[in-house]
Amino acid sequence: MGVTILSFGRDLRVEDHPALARAGQEAGAEGGAVLPVFIVDPAVWSAPEASARQWRVVAEGLASLSAALAARGAALQVEIGPPAEVLDRLAARWPV
């Protein structure tokens, strides 16, 4: 029984989300679980063009996503760091 890590990017929805549907199917077929993750990449948010207004929009989207996932029995995990490092860290922690 393994974990399928699904990293959300710009598409912060659960309805009609192809990657989420596929991850759920694969995890269900294997008796595993889906670990929904959003990675806050410091390189993106420290860029000169990033703004507090943009972050507020993302934060609102994350709140909605978290609630939608919770209603389906999953908890959104928010991680901070370079995406490759975060995914490596998660893969080391969970049986993926």
Backbone as XML, in Angstrom:
<?xml version="1.0"?>
<chain id="A" units="angstrom">
  <residue number="1" name="MET">
    <atom name="N" x="0.853" y="-1.174" z="0.000"/>
    <atom name="CA" x="0.000" y="0.000" z="0.000"/>
    <atom name="C" x="0.896" y="1.233" z="0.000"/>
  </residue>
  <residue number="2" name="GLY">
    <atom name="N" x="0.789" y="2.030" z="-1.048"/>
    <atom name="CA" x="1.635" y="3.200" z="-1.180"/>
    <atom name="C" x="0.845" y="4.488" z="-1.172"/>
  </residue>
  <residue number="3" name="VAL">
    <atom name="N" x="1.579" y="5.551" z="-1.287"/>
    <atom name="CA" x="1.003" y="6.893" z="-1.317"/>
    <atom name="C" x="1.314" y="7.507" z="-2.679"/>
  </residue>
  <residue number="4" name="THR">
    <atom name="N" x="0.308" y="8.104" z="-3.277"/>
    <atom name="CA" x="0.488" y="8.853" z="-4.513"/>
    <atom name="C" x="0.537" y="10.331" z="-4.147"/>
  </residue>
  <residue number="5" name="ILE">
    <atom name="N" x="1.653" y="10.973" z="-4.411"/>
    <atom name="CA" x="1.790" y="12.398" z="-4.109"/>
    <atom name="C" x="1.266" y="13.191" z="-5.297"/>
  </residue>
  <residue number="6" name="LEU">
    <atom name="N" x="0.317" y="14.066" z="-5.032"/>
    <atom name="CA" x="-0.224" y="14.938" z="-6.072"/>
    <atom name="C" x="0.110" y="16.374" z="-5.696"/>
  </residue>
  <residue number="7" name="SER">
    <atom name="N" x="0.990" y="16.976" z="-6.460"/>
    <atom name="CA" x="1.398" y="18.351" z="-6.217"/>
    <atom name="C" x="0.512" y="19.287" z="-7.033"/>
  </residue>
  <residue number="8" name="PHE">
    <atom name="N" x="-0.242" y="20.124" z="-6.336"/>
    <atom name="CA" x="-1.086" y="21.111" z="-6.999"/>
    <atom name="C" x="-0.230" y="22.299" z="-7.403"/>
  </residue>
  <residue number="9" name="GLY">
    <atom name="N" x="-0.519" y="22.849" z="-8.566"/>
    <atom name="CA" x="0.178" y="24.035" z="-9.046"/>
    <atom name="C" x="-0.810" y="25.182" z="-9.130"/>
  </residue>
  <residue number="10" name="ARG">
    <atom name="N" x="-1.066" y="25.633" z="-10.323"/>
    <atom name="CA" x="-1.997" y="26.749" z="-10.525"/>
    <atom name="C" x="-3.453" y="26.309" z="-10.484"/>
  </residue>
  <residue number="11" name="ASP">
    <atom name="N" x="-3.714" y="25.051" z="-10.712"/>
    <atom name="CA" x="-5.074" y="24.515" z="-10.787"/>
    <atom name="C" x="-5.512" y="24.048" z="-9.404"/>
  </residue>
  <residue number="12" name="LEU">
    <atom name="N" x="-6.094" y="24.951" z="-8.632"/>
    <atom name="CA" x="-6.452" y="24.674" z="-7.246"/>
    <atom name="C" x="-7.929" y="24.314" z="-7.125"/>
  </residue>
  <residue number="13" name="ARG">
    <atom name="N" x="-8.314" y="23.209" z="-7.768"/>
    <atom name="CA" x="-9.707" y="22.765" z="-7.713"/>
    <atom name="C" x="-9.731" y="21.250" z="-7.608"/>
  </residue>
  <residue number="14" name="VAL">
    <atom name="N" x="-10.845" y="20.710" z="-7.190"/>
    <atom name="CA" x="-10.997" y="19.262" z="-7.146"/>
    <atom name="C" x="-11.959" y="18.771" z="-8.218"/>
  </residue>
  <residue number="15" name="GLU">
    <atom name="N" x="-12.912" y="19.605" z="-8.600"/>
    <atom name="CA" x="-13.869" y="19.219" z="-9.625"/>
    <atom name="C" x="-13.191" y="19.179" z="-10.983"/>
  </residue>
  <residue number="16" name="ASP">
    <atom name="N" x="-13.410" y="18.100" z="-11.705"/>
    <atom name="CA" x="-12.899" y="17.961" z="-13.069"/>
    <atom name="C" x="-11.387" y="18.203" z="-13.144"/>
  </residue>
  <residue number="17" name="HIS">
    <atom name="N" x="-10.656" y="17.648" z="-12.179"/>
    <atom name="CA" x="-9.195" y="17.790" z="-12.140"/>
    <atom name="C" x="-8.599" y="16.455" z="-12.592"/>
  </residue>
  <residue number="18" name="PRO">
    <atom name="N" x="-8.110" y="16.366" z="-13.834"/>
    <atom name="CA" x="-7.656" y="15.080" z="-14.384"/>
    <atom name="C" x="-6.581" y="14.385" z="-13.550"/>
  </residue>
  <residue number="19" name="ALA">
    <atom name="N" x="-5.602" y="15.121" z="-13.064"/>
    <atom name="CA" x="-4.518" y="14.498" z="-12.292"/>
    <atom name="C" x="-5.042" y="13.952" z="-10.963"/>
  </residue>
  <residue number="20" name="LEU">
    <atom name="N" x="-5.946" y="14.680" z="-10.326"/>
    <atom name="CA" x="-6.521" y="14.220" z="-9.063"/>
    <atom name="C" x="-7.360" y="12.964" z="-9.298"/>
  </residue>
  <residue number="21" name="ALA">
    <atom name="N" x="-8.158" y="12.966" z="-10.364"/>
    <atom name="CA" x="-8.975" y="11.793" z="-10.670"/>
    <atom name="C" x="-8.098" y="10.566" z="-10.919"/>
  </residue>
  <residue number="22" name="ARG">
    <atom name="N" x="-7.046" y="10.749" z="-11.688"/>
    <atom name="CA" x="-6.157" y="9.620" z="-11.980"/>
    <atom name="C" x="-5.428" y="9.140" z="-10.724"/>
  </residue>
  <residue number="23" name="ALA">
    <atom name="N" x="-4.947" y="10.075" z="-9.921"/>
    <atom name="CA" x="-4.258" y="9.700" z="-8.684"/>
    <atom name="C" x="-5.205" y="8.922" z="-7.780"/>
  </residue>
  <residue number="24" name="GLY">
    <atom name="N" x="-6.450" y="9.351" z="-7.690"/>
    <atom name="CA" x="-7.437" y="8.650" z="-6.872"/>
    <atom name="C" x="-7.716" y="7.253" z="-7.393"/>
  </residue>
  <residue number="25" name="GLN">
    <atom name="N" x="-7.804" y="7.115" z="-8.708"/>
    <atom name="CA" x="-8.037" y="5.795" z="-9.307"/>
    <atom name="C" x="-6.868" y="4.860" z="-9.032"/>
  </residue>
  <residue number="26" name="GLU">
    <atom name="N" x="-5.651" y="5.355" z="-9.246"/>
    <atom name="CA" x="-4.472" y="4.522" z="-9.044"/>
    <atom name="C" x="-4.311" y="4.135" z="-7.581"/>
  </residue>
  <residue number="27" name="ALA">
    <atom name="N" x="-4.496" y="5.100" z="-6.695"/>
    <atom name="CA" x="-4.359" y="4.816" z="-5.270"/>
    <atom name="C" x="-5.436" y="3.831" z="-4.827"/>
  </residue>
  <residue number="28" name="GLY">
    <atom name="N" x="-6.648" y="4.020" z="-5.316"/>
    <atom name="CA" x="-7.741" y="3.123" z="-4.946"/>
    <atom name="C" x="-7.516" y="1.704" z="-5.438"/>
  </residue>
  <residue number="29" name="ALA">
    <atom name="N" x="-6.983" y="1.574" z="-6.648"/>
    <atom name="CA" x="-6.729" y="0.253" z="-7.212"/>
    <atom name="C" x="-5.640" y="-0.483" z="-6.448"/>
  </residue>
  <residue number="30" name="GLU">
    <atom name="N" x="-4.726" y="0.269" z="-5.860"/>
    <atom name="CA" x="-3.605" y="-0.332" z="-5.140"/>
    <atom name="C" x="-3.832" y="-0.361" z="-3.630"/>
  </residue>
  <residue number="31" name="GLY">
    <atom name="N" x="-4.978" y="0.135" z="-3.177"/>
    <atom name="CA" x="-5.247" y="0.180" z="-1.746"/>
    <atom name="C" x="-4.435" y="1.246" z="-1.030"/>
  </residue>
  <residue number="32" name="GLY">
    <atom name="N" x="-4.004" y="2.241" z="-1.771"/>
    <atom name="CA" x="-3.176" y="3.303" z="-1.195"/>
    <atom name="C" x="-3.972" y="4.559" z="-0.924"/>
  </residue>
  <residue number="33" name="ALA">
    <atom name="N" x="-3.265" y="5.655" z="-0.832"/>
    <atom name="CA" x="-3.870" y="6.949" z="-0.536"/>
    <atom name="C" x="-3.226" y="8.022" z="-1.407"/>
  </residue>
  <residue number="34" name="VAL">
    <atom name="N" x="-3.925" y="9.136" z="-1.514"/>
    <atom name="CA" x="-3.405" y="10.291" z="-2.240"/>
    <atom name="C" x="-2.991" y="11.336" z="-1.208"/>
  </residue>
  <residue number="35" name="LEU">
    <atom name="N" x="-1.782" y="11.864" z="-1.368"/>
    <atom name="CA" x="-1.283" y="12.935" z="-0.513"/>
    <atom name="C" x="-1.303" y="14.223" z="-1.332"/>
  </residue>
  <residue number="36" name="PRO">
    <atom name="N" x="-2.320" y="15.081" z="-1.133"/>
    <atom name="CA" x="-2.370" y="16.338" z="-1.864"/>
    <atom name="C" x="-1.422" y="17.365" z="-1.239"/>
  </residue>
  <residue number="37" name="VAL">
    <atom name="N" x="-0.600" y="17.970" z="-2.082"/>
    <atom name="CA" x="0.438" y="18.886" z="-1.617"/>
    <atom name="C" x="0.426" y="20.159" z="-2.453"/>
  </residue>
  <residue number="38" name="PHE">
    <atom name="N" x="0.649" y="21.278" z="-1.796"/>
    <atom name="CA" x="0.929" y="22.528" z="-2.499"/>
    <atom name="C" x="2.299" y="22.987" z="-2.017"/>
  </residue>
  <residue number="39" name="ILE">
    <atom name="N" x="3.174" y="23.277" z="-2.971"/>
    <atom name="CA" x="4.536" y="23.683" z="-2.620"/>
    <atom name="C" x="4.692" y="25.184" z="-2.833"/>
  </residue>
  <residue number="40" name="VAL">
    <atom name="N" x="5.058" y="25.862" z="-1.774"/>
    <atom name="CA" x="5.363" y="27.286" z="-1.850"/>
    <atom name="C" x="6.848" y="27.387" z="-2.178"/>
  </residue>
  <residue number="41" name="ASP">
    <atom name="N" x="7.134" y="27.787" z="-3.401"/>
    <atom name="CA" x="8.517" y="27.882" z="-3.875"/>
    <atom name="C" x="9.056" y="29.280" z="-3.566"/>
  </residue>
  <residue number="42" name="PRO">
    <atom name="N" x="10.026" y="29.390" z="-2.660"/>
    <atom name="CA" x="10.561" y="30.708" z="-2.311"/>
    <atom name="C" x="11.112" y="31.471" z="-3.513"/>
  </residue>
  <residue number="43" name="ALA">
    <atom name="N" x="11.637" y="30.764" z="-4.508"/>
    <atom name="CA" x="12.165" y="31.447" z="-5.695"/>
    <atom name="C" x="11.065" y="32.187" z="-6.451"/>
  </residue>
  <residue number="44" name="VAL">
    <atom name="N" x="9.865" y="31.627" z="-6.452"/>
    <atom name="CA" x="8.740" y="32.277" z="-7.139"/>
    <atom name="C" x="8.271" y="33.489" z="-6.350"/>
  </residue>
  <residue number="45" name="TRP">
    <atom name="N" x="8.114" y="33.312" z="-5.034"/>
    <atom name="CA" x="7.524" y="34.374" z="-4.239"/>
    <atom name="C" x="8.503" y="35.473" z="-3.831"/>
  </residue>
  <residue number="46" name="SER">
    <atom name="N" x="9.782" y="35.252" z="-4.050"/>
    <atom name="CA" x="10.753" y="36.314" z="-3.781"/>
    <atom name="C" x="11.117" y="37.079" z="-5.051"/>
  </residue>
  <residue number="47" name="ALA">
    <atom name="N" x="10.555" y="36.678" z="-6.171"/>
    <atom name="CA" x="10.830" y="37.357" z="-7.437"/>
    <atom name="C" x="10.250" y="38.780" z="-7.401"/>
  </residue>
  <residue number="48" name="PRO">
    <atom name="N" x="10.899" y="39.708" z="-8.087"/>
    <atom name="CA" x="10.434" y="41.106" z="-8.057"/>
    <atom name="C" x="8.988" y="41.289" z="-8.536"/>
  </residue>
  <residue number="49" name="GLU">
    <atom name="N" x="8.532" y="40.425" z="-9.437"/>
    <atom name="CA" x="7.175" y="40.588" z="-9.971"/>
    <atom name="C" x="6.097" y="39.979" z="-9.074"/>
  </residue>
  <residue number="50" name="ALA">
    <atom name="N" x="6.483" y="39.246" z="-8.038"/>
    <atom name="CA" x="5.509" y="38.667" z="-7.115"/>
    <atom name="C" x="4.971" y="39.755" z="-6.190"/>
  </residue>
  <residue number="51" name="SER">
    <atom name="N" x="3.672" y="39.654" z="-5.884"/>
    <atom name="CA" x="3.073" y="40.684" z="-5.041"/>
    <atom name="C" x="2.225" y="40.057" z="-3.939"/>
  </residue>
  <residue number="52" name="ALA">
    <atom name="N" x="1.959" y="40.850" z="-2.932"/>
    <atom name="CA" x="1.095" y="40.408" z="-1.836"/>
    <atom name="C" x="-0.305" y="40.121" z="-2.358"/>
  </residue>
  <residue number="53" name="ARG">
    <atom name="N" x="-0.755" y="40.889" z="-3.315"/>
    <atom name="CA" x="-2.089" y="40.679" z="-3.902"/>
    <atom name="C" x="-2.162" y="39.307" z="-4.556"/>
  </residue>
  <residue number="54" name="GLN">
    <atom name="N" x="-1.112" y="38.923" z="-5.285"/>
    <atom name="CA" x="-1.081" y="37.603" z="-5.910"/>
    <atom name="C" x="-1.126" y="36.507" z="-4.847"/>
  </residue>
  <residue number="55" name="TRP">
    <atom name="N" x="-0.367" y="36.690" z="-3.777"/>
    <atom name="CA" x="-0.362" y="35.689" z="-2.714"/>
    <atom name="C" x="-1.735" y="35.575" z="-2.064"/>
  </residue>
  <residue number="56" name="ARG">
    <atom name="N" x="-2.440" y="36.701" z="-1.877"/>
    <atom name="CA" x="-3.786" y="36.646" z="-1.294"/>
    <atom name="C" x="-4.713" y="35.805" z="-2.163"/>
  </residue>
  <residue number="57" name="VAL">
    <atom name="N" x="-4.618" y="35.947" z="-3.471"/>
    <atom name="CA" x="-5.445" y="35.152" z="-4.384"/>
    <atom name="C" x="-5.107" y="33.670" z="-4.240"/>
  </residue>
  <residue number="58" name="VAL">
    <atom name="N" x="-3.816" y="33.352" z="-4.189"/>
    <atom name="CA" x="-3.398" y="31.955" z="-4.021"/>
    <atom name="C" x="-3.870" y="31.433" z="-2.660"/>
  </residue>
  <residue number="59" name="ALA">
    <atom name="N" x="-3.713" y="32.224" z="-1.612"/>
    <atom name="CA" x="-4.122" y="31.801" z="-0.275"/>
    <atom name="C" x="-5.624" y="31.517" z="-0.216"/>
  </residue>
  <residue number="60" name="GLU">
    <atom name="N" x="-6.423" y="32.344" z="-0.878"/>
    <atom name="CA" x="-7.868" y="32.103" z="-0.930"/>
    <atom name="C" x="-8.160" y="30.799" z="-1.671"/>
  </residue>
  <residue number="61" name="GLY">
    <atom name="N" x="-7.447" y="30.576" z="-2.768"/>
    <atom name="CA" x="-7.606" y="29.329" z="-3.520"/>
    <atom name="C" x="-7.216" y="28.116" z="-2.692"/>
  </residue>
  <residue number="62" name="LEU">
    <atom name="N" x="-6.144" y="28.249" z="-1.915"/>
    <atom name="CA" x="-5.701" y="27.146" z="-1.062"/>
    <atom name="C" x="-6.720" y="26.856" z="0.038"/>
  </residue>
  <residue number="63" name="ALA">
    <atom name="N" x="-7.332" y="27.892" z="0.587"/>
    <atom name="CA" x="-8.351" y="27.695" z="1.615"/>
    <atom name="C" x="-9.544" y="26.926" z="1.032"/>
  </residue>
  <residue number="64" name="SER">
    <atom name="N" x="-9.956" y="27.294" z="-0.171"/>
    <atom name="CA" x="-11.073" y="26.595" z="-0.829"/>
    <atom name="C" x="-10.691" y="25.159" z="-1.162"/>
  </residue>
  <residue number="65" name="LEU">
    <atom name="N" x="-9.480" y="24.981" z="-1.677"/>
    <atom name="CA" x="-8.998" y="23.646" z="-2.016"/>
    <atom name="C" x="-8.925" y="22.781" z="-0.765"/>
  </residue>
  <residue number="66" name="SER">
    <atom name="N" x="-8.395" y="23.324" z="0.304"/>
    <atom name="CA" x="-8.277" y="22.578" z="1.552"/>
    <atom name="C" x="-9.649" y="22.123" z="2.045"/>
  </residue>
  <residue number="67" name="ALA">
    <atom name="N" x="-10.631" y="23.006" z="1.993"/>
    <atom name="CA" x="-11.987" y="22.662" z="2.426"/>
    <atom name="C" x="-12.593" y="21.580" z="1.534"/>
  </residue>
  <residue number="68" name="ALA">
    <atom name="N" x="-12.397" y="21.697" z="0.225"/>
    <atom name="CA" x="-12.943" y="20.707" z="-0.711"/>
    <atom name="C" x="-12.291" y="19.340" z="-0.503"/>
  </residue>
  <residue number="69" name="LEU">
    <atom name="N" x="-10.995" y="19.333" z="-0.259"/>
    <atom name="CA" x="-10.307" y="18.067" z="-0.015"/>
    <atom name="C" x="-10.738" y="17.466" z="1.324"/>
  </residue>
  <residue number="70" name="ALA">
    <atom name="N" x="-10.884" y="18.306" z="2.336"/>
    <atom name="CA" x="-11.312" y="17.825" z="3.654"/>
    <atom name="C" x="-12.694" y="17.176" z="3.569"/>
  </residue>
  <residue number="71" name="ALA">
    <atom name="N" x="-13.570" y="17.747" z="2.746"/>
    <atom name="CA" x="-14.905" y="17.174" z="2.566"/>
    <atom name="C" x="-14.836" y="15.791" z="1.923"/>
  </residue>
  <residue number="72" name="ARG">
    <atom name="N" x="-13.725" y="15.505" z="1.268"/>
    <atom name="CA" x="-13.520" y="14.202" z="0.628"/>
    <atom name="C" x="-12.603" y="13.296" z="1.454"/>
  </residue>
  <residue number="73" name="GLY">
    <atom name="N" x="-12.267" y="13.741" z="2.650"/>
    <atom name="CA" x="-11.470" y="12.918" z="3.550"/>
    <atom name="C" x="-9.967" y="13.031" z="3.370"/>
  </residue>
  <residue number="74" name="ALA">
    <atom name="N" x="-9.512" y="14.076" z="2.707"/>
    <atom name="CA" x="-8.068" y="14.261" z="2.503"/>
    <atom name="C" x="-7.653" y="15.612" z="3.071"/>
  </residue>
  <residue number="75" name="ALA">
    <atom name="N" x="-6.420" y="15.679" z="3.525"/>
    <atom name="CA" x="-5.895" y="16.927" z="4.081"/>
    <atom name="C" x="-4.822" y="17.485" z="3.154"/>
  </residue>
  <residue number="76" name="LEU">
    <atom name="N" x="-4.967" y="18.749" z="2.795"/>
    <atom name="CA" x="-3.967" y="19.415" z="1.972"/>
    <atom name="C" x="-2.737" y="19.694" z="2.826"/>
  </residue>
  <residue number="77" name="GLN">
    <atom name="N" x="-1.591" y="19.316" z="2.309"/>
    <atom name="CA" x="-0.330" y="19.585" z="2.990"/>
    <atom name="C" x="0.363" y="20.715" z="2.236"/>
  </residue>
  <residue number="78" name="VAL">
    <atom name="N" x="0.722" y="21.778" z="2.937"/>
    <atom name="CA" x="1.435" y="22.904" z="2.331"/>
    <atom name="C" x="2.881" y="22.828" z="2.802"/>
  </residue>
  <residue number="79" name="GLU">
    <atom name="N" x="3.787" y="22.786" z="1.837"/>
    <atom name="CA" x="5.218" y="22.675" z="2.122"/>
    <atom name="C" x="5.928" y="23.881" z="1.529"/>
  </residue>
  <residue number="80" name="ILE">
    <atom name="N" x="7.032" y="24.271" z="2.126"/>
    <atom name="CA" x="7.808" y="25.409" z="1.638"/>
    <atom name="C" x="9.199" y="24.932" z="1.269"/>
  </residue>
  <residue number="81" name="GLY">
    <atom name="N" x="9.647" y="25.329" z="0.069"/>
    <atom name="CA" x="10.995" y="24.988" z="-0.367"/>
    <atom name="C" x="11.040" y="24.766" z="-1.862"/>
  </residue>
  <residue number="82" name="PRO">
    <atom name="N" x="12.226" y="24.559" z="-2.380"/>
    <atom name="CA" x="12.345" y="24.247" z="-3.802"/>
    <atom name="C" x="11.569" y="22.959" z="-4.099"/>
  </residue>
  <residue number="83" name="PRO">
    <atom name="N" x="10.741" y="22.949" z="-5.128"/>
    <atom name="CA" x="9.878" y="21.798" z="-5.389"/>
    <atom name="C" x="10.601" y="20.452" z="-5.440"/>
  </residue>
  <residue number="84" name="ALA">
    <atom name="N" x="11.728" y="20.370" z="-6.100"/>
    <atom name="CA" x="12.436" y="19.089" z="-6.193"/>
    <atom name="C" x="12.844" y="18.594" z="-4.807"/>
  </residue>
  <residue number="85" name="GLU">
    <atom name="N" x="13.305" y="19.502" z="-3.961"/>
    <atom name="CA" x="13.707" y="19.116" z="-2.610"/>
    <atom name="C" x="12.511" y="18.685" z="-1.770"/>
  </residue>
  <residue number="86" name="VAL">
    <atom name="N" x="11.418" y="19.417" z="-1.898"/>
    <atom name="CA" x="10.210" y="19.073" z="-1.143"/>
    <atom name="C" x="9.707" y="17.697" z="-1.564"/>
  </residue>
  <residue number="87" name="LEU">
    <atom name="N" x="9.645" y="17.450" z="-2.865"/>
    <atom name="CA" x="9.157" y="16.154" z="-3.338"/>
    <atom name="C" x="10.084" y="15.023" z="-2.914"/>
  </residue>
  <residue number="88" name="ASP">
    <atom name="N" x="11.381" y="15.248" z="-2.949"/>
    <atom name="CA" x="12.326" y="14.234" z="-2.471"/>
    <atom name="C" x="12.097" y="13.946" z="-0.991"/>
  </residue>
  <residue number="89" name="ARG">
    <atom name="N" x="11.890" y="14.998" z="-0.210"/>
    <atom name="CA" x="11.666" y="14.846" z="1.225"/>
    <atom name="C" x="10.377" y="14.057" z="1.497"/>
  </residue>
  <residue number="90" name="LEU">
    <atom name="N" x="9.316" y="14.364" z="0.741"/>
    <atom name="CA" x="8.057" y="13.650" z="0.907"/>
    <atom name="C" x="8.178" y="12.191" z="0.480"/>
  </residue>
  <residue number="91" name="ALA">
    <atom name="N" x="8.889" y="11.961" z="-0.616"/>
    <atom name="CA" x="9.088" y="10.597" z="-1.103"/>
    <atom name="C" x="9.894" y="9.768" z="-0.112"/>
  </residue>
  <residue number="92" name="ALA">
    <atom name="N" x="10.790" y="10.409" z="0.629"/>
    <atom name="CA" x="11.567" y="9.695" z="1.640"/>
    <atom name="C" x="10.716" y="9.394" z="2.877"/>
  </residue>
  <residue number="93" name="ARG">
    <atom name="N" x="9.708" y="10.221" z="3.121"/>
    <atom name="CA" x="8.864" y="10.074" z="4.312"/>
    <atom name="C" x="7.740" y="9.069" z="4.104"/>
  </residue>
  <residue number="94" name="TRP">
    <atom name="N" x="7.221" y="8.977" z="2.870"/>
    <atom name="CA" x="6.057" y="8.148" z="2.574"/>
    <atom name="C" x="6.433" y="7.020" z="1.624"/>
  </residue>
  <residue number="95" name="PRO">
    <atom name="N" x="5.726" y="5.881" z="1.707"/>
    <atom name="CA" x="5.967" y="4.784" z="0.758"/>
    <atom name="C" x="5.279" y="5.090" z="-0.571"/>
  </residue>
  <residue number="96" name="VAL">
    <atom name="N" x="5.971" y="5.779" z="-1.428"/>
    <atom name="CA" x="5.380" y="6.188" z="-2.713"/>
    <atom name="C" x="5.645" y="5.149" z="-3.789"/>
  </residue>
</chain>
